[in-house]
Amino acid sequence: MSRNGRGTLGETWGLIRAVAGAMGVTLRNLFRKPVTVHYPDVIRPYPDRFRGLLALTYDPQTGEENCIGCRLCEYICPPQVIKVEMLKAEKRNYAKSFFLELYACEFCELCVQVCPTDAIIMMKSFDLATDDRRELLLDKDRLHQLGLEFPPSWATGERLRAMQAPASKGKEKVVPKEPSE
């Protein structure tokens, strides 16, 4: 008898059941259609709430950059991959420089959540593969270019804050609608 008291026959029966279960999974998947996507020739559609690359945005009405250089994203970033310098101007502040070390970014989305002007957002793309790590050190101009190149994700700071805000008594949470694309 074995230690658990089942004996050789019990252990053999357990092994047969395990093998039969594994073979059942194999047979069910044997006749399924493959889900292989031949990337980059065929691009798979992303889910609505997919969050990928980070980018900086412009104000659509004025054409100015949204970043005011407040450095909240720099302070909250766990791996400390964001570096921002503020430039004080007469009307408002700007980011003199903005650097993001994408190769060390955790994509935790905290920088997006704390941004008061929705200047930093996540995009619906992950395609920034390179063989040179220095190309993943993104400056302000490259981050603005990414913001114009790829469609934005659902996860802007305003929408995330509205979604996470506590519901007021007698009212449901109101999540801002997505812009029509």
BAFI-3210 file (N, C-alpha, C; in Angstrom, 3 decimals, decimal comma, padded with zeros to 6 digits):
// residues 181
n [1|2|3|4|5|6|7|8|9|10|11|12|13|14|15|16|17|18|19|20|21|22|23|24|25|26|27|28|29|30|31|32|33|34|35|36|37|38|39|40|41|42|43|44|45|46|47|48|49|50|51|52|53|54|55|56|57|58|59|60|61|62|63|64|65|66|67|68|69|70|71|72|73|74|75|76|77|78|79|80|81|82|83|84|85|86|87|88|89|90|91|92|93|94|95|96|97|98|99|100|101|102|103|104|105|106|107|108|109|110|111|112|113|114|115|116|117|118|119|120|121|122|123|124|125|126|127|128|129|130|131|132|133|134|135|136|137|138|139|140|141|142|143|144|145|146|147|148|149|150|151|152|153|154|155|156|157|158|159|160|161|162|163|164|165|166|167|168|169|170|171|172|173|174|175|176|177|178|179|180|181]
n.u [000,835|000,360|001,430|-000,876|-002,902|-004,347|-003,399|-001,929|-003,710|-005,571|-003,917|-003,166|-005,656|-006,186|-004,121|-004,850|-007,278|-006,300|-004,688|-006,652|-008,280|-006,481|-006,059|-008,627|-008,870|-006,935|-008,097|-010,456|-009,380|-008,064|-009,545|-010,273|-010,399|-007,403|-005,977|-004,067|-002,497|-001,198|000,912|002,975|001,311|-001,426|-003,420|-004,598|-007,757|-007,982|-009,195|-011,747|-010,887|-008,143|-004,816|-001,865|001,047|002,488|001,719|001,965|-000,344|-002,039|-003,916|-006,989|-008,432|-006,742|-004,282|-002,030|000,358|-000,755|000,558|001,566|003,809|003,756|004,796|003,607|003,261|005,869|006,464|004,728|005,400|006,271|008,712|010,230|010,689|010,068|010,962|010,689|010,946|010,020|008,849|008,372|005,985|004,376|001,510|000,893|002,309|004,742|006,014|009,333|011,185|010,556|010,966|010,745|011,498|010,885|011,644|011,848|009,421|006,498|003,921|001,787|-000,125|-000,487|000,566|-001,107|-003,491|-003,075|-002,605|-003,498|-004,353|-004,894|-002,698|-000,914|-001,483|-002,708|-002,170|-003,755|-001,918|000,963|003,165|006,248|008,663|012,151|015,676|017,512|018,075|018,243|016,453|014,106|014,080|012,219|011,615|010,017|009,102|008,954|007,053|004,809|004,518|003,842|001,358|-000,100|000,117|-001,040|-004,267|-006,028|-006,382|-009,144|-008,590|-008,176|-007,072|-009,237|-011,507|-010,776|-010,597|-013,262|-014,517|-013,497|-014,276|-016,087|-019,529|-022,073|-024,616|-027,683|-027,273|-025,927|-022,606|-021,227|-019,781|-017,686|-018,492|-017,066|-015,142|-016,421|-015,054]
n.v [-001,195|002,266|005,475|007,118|005,315|004,319|002,385|000,324|-000,188|001,910|004,106|003,575|003,744|006,484|007,609|006,741|008,139|010,780|010,803|010,237|012,500|014,499|013,672|014,023|016,812|017,340|016,071|017,587|020,059|019,409|019,538|022,167|025,433|027,068|029,867|031,539|034,567|036,258|038,314|041,017|041,354|040,835|042,530|042,153|042,987|045,253|044,987|047,137|048,344|048,045|048,697|050,146|051,467|054,498|057,985|061,499|064,267|066,767|069,817|069,887|072,204|074,501|073,671|073,535|071,845|069,554|069,002|070,362|070,322|069,547|067,415|065,303|062,765|061,881|061,711|059,702|057,409|054,060|052,579|054,784|055,980|058,207|061,469|064,870|068,298|071,521|074,417|077,681|079,904|082,953|082,789|080,087|077,043|074,856|071,708|071,587|069,613|066,158|062,948|059,464|056,296|053,741|051,082|050,202|050,614|049,810|049,813|050,454|052,376|054,402|056,963|057,987|058,135|060,113|062,467|065,778|067,146|065,357|064,831|062,768|059,696|056,361|054,256|052,439|050,418|048,343|048,176|048,797|047,658|047,051|046,658|048,104|049,455|052,131|053,423|053,178|055,050|057,604|060,894|064,140|065,010|062,610|061,234|062,855|062,414|059,687|059,919|061,057|059,170|056,654|055,225|056,487|054,872|053,668|054,383|057,166|059,717|061,223|059,600|057,325|058,353|059,128|056,662|055,375|056,891|057,336|056,441|058,858|059,420|058,014|058,329|056,979|056,099|058,179|057,599|059,139|059,300|057,475|059,018|059,268|057,344]
n.w [000,000|-000,632|000,728|001,095|001,328|-000,848|-002,515|-005,132|-007,222|-006,999|-007,470|-010,104|-011,407|-010,980|-012,491|-015,070|-015,397|-015,391|-017,711|-019,635|-019,383|-020,254|-022,883|-023,849|-023,876|-025,810|-028,076|-028,384|-029,148|-031,453|-033,813|-034,047|-035,567|-036,481|-034,687|-035,565|-036,410|-039,080|-038,481|-039,483|-041,656|-041,461|-039,314|-036,149|-034,744|-032,038|-028,663|-027,232|-024,837|-024,863|-023,885|-024,743|-026,010|-024,652|-025,043|-025,850|-025,928|-027,930|-027,568|-029,132|-029,854|-029,572|-030,487|-028,979|-026,875|-024,387|-022,018|-018,975|-017,517|-014,811|-013,417|-012,071|-013,158|-013,227|-010,499|-009,586|-010,932|-010,671|-011,555|-012,075|-014,689|-016,085|-016,928|-016,396|-017,252|-016,280|-018,005|-017,391|-018,520|-019,696|-019,964|-019,316|-017,933|-019,458|-020,650|-020,733|-021,354|-021,888|-021,073|-021,634|-020,649|-022,326|-022,450|-019,857|-018,754|-016,909|-017,752|-016,096|-015,926|-014,118|-014,496|-016,427|-015,067|-013,097|-014,452|-014,793|-017,051|-019,053|-020,700|-021,131|-022,553|-023,230|-026,037|-028,766|-029,590|-029,748|-031,168|-031,412|-031,837|-031,735|-032,370|-031,083|-028,052|-027,420|-029,037|-027,713|-025,791|-025,346|-026,436|-026,013|-028,555|-030,030|-028,510|-028,922|-031,643|-031,670|-030,479|-032,530|-034,493|-033,822|-032,919|-030,056|-026,862|-024,886|-022,333|-021,050|-018,790|-017,727|-018,163|-016,704|-014,102|-013,698|-013,835|-011,607|-009,499|-006,452|-006,286|-006,067|-003,596|-004,418|-007,100|-010,119|-011,250|-013,720|-016,683|-018,961|-022,450|-025,193|-027,788|-031,087|-033,661]
ca.u [000,000|001,091|001,285|-002,215|-003,818|-005,128|-002,866|-001,461|-004,868|-006,112|-002,987|-003,258|-006,919|-005,997|-003,261|-005,651|-008,214|-005,541|-004,300|-007,881|-008,670|-005,548|-006,329|-009,897|-008,559|-006,222|-009,036|-011,349|-008,656|-007,476|-010,359|-010,580|-009,738|-006,278|-006,179|-002,828|-002,613|000,070|001,333|002,275|000,471|-002,799|-003,418|-005,742|-008,437|-007,761|-010,408|-012,003|-010,123|-006,729|-003,918|-000,527|002,076|002,166|001,930|001,546|-001,416|-002,226|-005,271|-007,512|-008,918|-005,672|-003,108|-000,910|000,514|-001,532|001,424|001,910|005,056|003,505|005,646|002,880|003,546|007,226|006,448|003,966|005,909|007,006|010,105|010,858|011,182|009,631|011,709|010,031|011,414|008,981|009,208|007,343|005,695|003,475|000,126|000,812|003,565|004,910|007,093|010,516|011,608|009,783|011,617|010,135|012,307|009,854|012,177|011,711|008,071|005,667|002,591|000,864|-001,166|-000,615|000,854|-002,304|-004,539|-002,832|-002,398|-004,670|-004,749|-004,948|-001,613|-000,314|-002,537|-002,263|-002,606|-004,188|-000,860|002,131|004,153|007,406|009,775|013,426|016,817|018,378|017,404|018,234|015,263|012,990|014,169|011,364|011,577|008,719|008,689|008,583|005,800|003,741|004,370|003,088|-000,011|-000,753|000,270|-001,892|-005,528|-005,952|-007,120|-010,255|-008,101|-007,607|-007,155|-010,579|-012,411|-010,381|-010,987|-014,720|-014,897|-013,062|-014,821|-017,197|-020,851|-022,755|-025,835|-028,853|-026,898|-024,934|-021,416|-021,365|-018,495|-017,761|-018,588|-015,897|-015,357|-016,673|-013,855]
ca.v [000,000|003,528|006,289|007,662|004,214|003,958|001,158|000,390|-000,134|003,268|005,009|003,288|004,319|007,942|007,914|006,531|009,264|011,978|010,679|010,335|013,915|015,237|013,288|014,652|018,203|017,292|015,745|018,735|021,128|018,908|019,903|023,594|026,272|027,772|031,294|032,215|035,797|036,464|039,689|042,298|041,427|040,904|043,123|041,723|044,130|045,346|045,223|048,555|048,849|047,681|049,793|049,818|052,496|055,797|059,090|062,826|064,783|068,191|070,319|070,008|073,553|075,489|073,092|073,521|070,588|069,528|068,835|071,614|070,112|069,482|066,328|064,290|061,452|061,523|061,363|058,496|056,279|053,123|052,336|056,097|056,043|059,474|062,657|066,061|069,614|072,503|075,717|078,639|080,923|083,993|082,327|078,790|076,290|073,825|070,757|071,917|068,308|065,031|061,708|058,226|055,116|052,733|049,733|049,836|050,978|048,696|050,022|050,364|053,347|055,390|058,291|058,410|058,425|061,326|063,641|066,654|067,695|064,242|065,028|061,469|058,700|055,085|054,088|051,094|049,760|047,911|047,925|049,681|046,722|047,502|045,908|049,063|049,932|053,600|053,888|053,122|056,228|058,498|062,292|064,785|065,017|061,236|060,904|063,553|061,722|058,463|060,334|061,331|058,010|055,532|055,634|056,458|053,845|054,153|054,752|058,482|060,011|061,690|058,448|056,449|058,992|059,067|055,279|054,950|057,773|056,716|056,881|059,702|058,783|058,145|058,465|056,037|056,712|058,562|057,470|059,872|058,456|057,453|059,790|058,431|057,269]
ca.w [000,000|-000,652|001,940|001,289|001,564|-002,036|-003,107|-006,512|-008,106|-006,919|-008,152|-011,536|-011,864|-011,001|-013,637|-016,282|-015,481|-015,753|-019,119|-020,427|-019,382|-021,107|-024,271|-024,202|-024,232|-027,084|-029,147|-028,591|-029,836|-032,685|-034,962|-034,033|-036,550|-035,847|-034,438|-035,920|-037,185|-039,773|-038,219|-039,591|-042,854|-040,973|-037,973|-035,360|-034,115|-030,606|-027,870|-026,971|-023,695|-024,980|-023,529|-025,204|-025,906|-024,076|-025,963|-025,407|-026,777|-028,187|-027,401|-030,494|-030,152|-029,684|-031,131|-028,033|-026,145|-023,149|-020,848|-018,299|-016,786|-013,363|-012,948|-011,298|-013,750|-012,800|-009,081|-009,287|-011,719|-009,808|-011,941|-012,271|-016,055|-016,680|-016,481|-016,938|-016,830|-016,526|-018,550|-016,992|-019,526|-019,188|-019,856|-018,632|-017,922|-020,473|-020,402|-021,535|-021,860|-021,384|-021,494|-021,157|-020,930|-022,593|-022,237|-018,454|-018,328|-016,461|-018,324|-014,966|-016,211|-013,057|-015,038|-017,152|-014,093|-012,314|-015,303|-014,671|-018,348|-020,008|-021,660|-021,422|-022,739|-023,776|-027,413|-029,153|-030,335|-028,992|-032,208|-031,399|-031,699|-032,267|-031,860|-030,404|-026,858|-027,389|-029,735|-026,771|-024,938|-026,123|-026,014|-026,158|-029,958|-030,422|-027,819|-029,643|-032,922|-031,394|-030,221|-033,807|-035,374|-033,440|-032,288|-028,594|-026,137|-024,074|-021,013|-020,791|-017,367|-017,369|-018,118|-015,597|-012,844|-013,584|-013,604|-010,283|-008,472|-005,726|-006,733|-005,093|-003,102|-005,262|-008,504|-010,615|-011,827|-015,124|-017,373|-020,239|-023,633|-026,082|-029,001|-032,261|-034,510]
c.u [000,871|000,802|-000,141|-003,279|-004,627|-004,642|-002,504|-002,620|-005,470|-005,230|-003,044|-004,531|-006,824|-005,148|-004,027|-006,640|-007,499|-005,155|-005,528|-008,359|-007,782|-005,798|-007,656|-009,697|-007,863|-007,181|-010,006|-010,657|-008,066|-008,232|-010,789|-009,817|-008,580|-006,572|-004,920|-003,124|-001,241|000,469|002,673|001,411|-001,004|-002,744|-004,726|-006,438|-008,232|-009,086|-010,550|-011,128|-008,657|-005,871|-002,496|000,459|001,566|002,479|001,493|000,554|-001,334|-003,680|-005,859|-007,994|-007,774|-004,456|-001,884|-000,817|-000,227|-000,662|001,811|003,163|004,894|004,304|004,925|003,158|004,926|007,228|005,764|004,522|006,724|008,443|010,883|011,499|010,782|010,435|011,102|010,711|010,347|009,581|008,078|007,206|004,697|002,061|-000,013|002,170|003,549|005,968|008,246|011,075|010,782|010,440|010,925|011,008|011,348|010,348|012,052|010,312|007,270|004,262|001,511|-000,276|-001,339|-000,369|-000,358|-003,377|-004,316|-002,715|-003,633|-005,173|-004,915|-003,891|-000,956|-001,434|-001,913|-002,905|-003,042|-003,144|000,252|003,338|005,240|008,661|011,026|014,533|017,804|017,611|017,302|017,030|014,019|013,099|013,458|011,403|010,194|008,224|008,228|007,268|004,613|003,475|003,569|001,622|-000,789|-000,798|-000,726|-003,194|-005,418|-006,795|-008,287|-009,734|-007,408|-007,806|-008,542|-011,544|-012,065|-010,791|-012,494|-015,181|-014,583|-013,612|-015,962|-018,524|-021,476|-024,091|-027,000|-028,532|-025,889|-023,743|-021,679|-019,980|-018,609|-017,744|-017,316|-016,175|-015,572|-015,481|-014,241]
c.v [001,246|004,310|006,772|006,572|003,796|002,667|001,365|000,515|001,273|004,270|004,809|003,902|005,848|008,379|007,778|007,689|010,542|011,957|010,824|011,790|014,748|014,914|013,879|016,104|018,247|017,017|016,889|019,822|020,699|019,395|021,369|024,325|026,994|029,259|032,093|033,443|036,057|037,938|039,933|042,415|041,560|041,440|042,765|042,945|044,089|045,509|046,717|049,116|048,410|048,898|049,375|050,928|053,757|056,888|060,388|063,395|066,294|068,555|070,530|071,420|074,532|074,975|073,084|072,156|070,678|069,482|070,193|071,463|070,011|068,379|065,296|062,887|060,963|061,047|060,031|057,251|055,319|052,852|053,625|056,215|057,331|060,607|063,875|067,305|070,625|073,793|076,670|079,699|081,922|083,465|081,034|078,119|075,237|072,842|071,136|070,648|067,228|063,781|060,523|057,069|053,935|051,319|049,286|050,126|049,729|048,747|049,883|051,364|054,396|056,803|058,846|058,843|059,742|062,583|064,537|067,181|066,619|064,381|063,713|060,436|057,413|054,896|052,650|050,444|049,359|047,839|048,985|048,833|047,268|046,621|046,821|049,695|051,453|054,167|053,853|054,181|057,337|059,913|062,864|064,743|063,641|060,822|061,615|062,869|060,430|058,789|060,624|060,100|056,894|056,029|055,544|055,332|054,495|054,819|056,108|058,767|060,410|060,521|057,519|057,044|058,926|057,648|054,856|055,810|057,075|057,286|057,750|059,062|059,071|058,273|057,379|056,801|057,029|058,518|058,210|058,918|058,561|058,324|058,863|058,508|057,068]
c.w [000,000|000,622|002,157|001,401|000,351|-002,655|-004,565|-007,484|-008,131|-007,637|-009,667|-012,116|-011,935|-012,187|-014,946|-016,465|-015,908|-017,227|-020,011|-020,488|-020,291|-022,575|-024,749|-024,615|-025,583|-028,239|-029,423|-029,396|-031,170|-033,916|-034,953|-035,120|-035,858|-035,694|-034,753|-036,768|-037,787|-039,681|-038,888|-040,835|-042,480|-039,551|-037,284|-034,760|-032,602|-029,870|-027,557|-025,852|-023,704|-024,672|-023,875|-024,944|-025,228|-025,083|-025,308|-026,404|-026,930|-027,892|-028,797|-030,847|-030,414|-030,429|-030,236|-027,376|-024,823|-021,900|-020,270|-017,435|-015,281|-012,678|-012,076|-011,837|-013,323|-011,350|-008,813|-009,966|-010,844|-010,256|-012,222|-013,647|-016,761|-016,068|-017,174|-016,380|-017,204|-017,082|-018,198|-018,069|-018,941|-018,965|-019,069|-018,682|-019,025|-020,002|-021,324|-022,161|-021,169|-021,944|-020,854|-021,594|-021,102|-022,323|-020,786|-017,904|-017,969|-017,049|-017,249|-015,079|-015,117|-013,563|-015,779|-016,161|-013,367|-013,150|-015,268|-016,016|-019,414|-021,087|-022,038|-021,455|-023,250|-025,139|-027,672|-030,036|-029,374|-029,905|-032,224|-031,221|-032,372|-031,716|-031,139|-029,241|-026,795|-028,114|-028,847|-025,676|-025,712|-025,560|-026,321|-027,605|-030,417|-029,756|-028,466|-030,984|-032,743|-031,136|-031,484|-034,708|-035,092|-032,828|-030,765|-028,008|-025,406|-022,816|-020,999|-019,312|-016,921|-017,227|-016,961|-014,258|-012,640|-013,257|-012,171|-009,155|-007,750|-006,221|-005,656|-004,745|-004,033|-006,744|-008,864|-011,147|-013,292|-015,733|-018,694|-021,420|-024,460|-027,297|-030,180|-033,190|-035,938]
res [m|s|r|n|g|r|g|t|l|g|e|t|w|g|l|i|r|a|v|a|g|a|m|g|v|t|l|r|n|l|f|r|k|p|v|t|v|h|y|p|d|v|i|r|p|y|p|d|r|f|r|g|l|l|a|l|t|y|d|p|q|t|g|e|e|n|c|i|g|c|r|l|c|e|y|i|c|p|p|q|v|i|k|v|e|m|l|k|a|e|k|r|n|y|a|k|s|f|f|l|e|l|y|a|c|e|f|c|e|l|c|v|q|v|c|p|t|d|a|i|i|m|m|k|s|f|d|l|a|t|d|d|r|r|e|l|l|l|d|k|d|r|l|h|q|l|g|l|e|f|p|p|s|w|a|t|g|e|r|l|r|a|m|q|a|p|a|s|k|g|k|e|k|v|v|p|k|e|p|s|e]
***
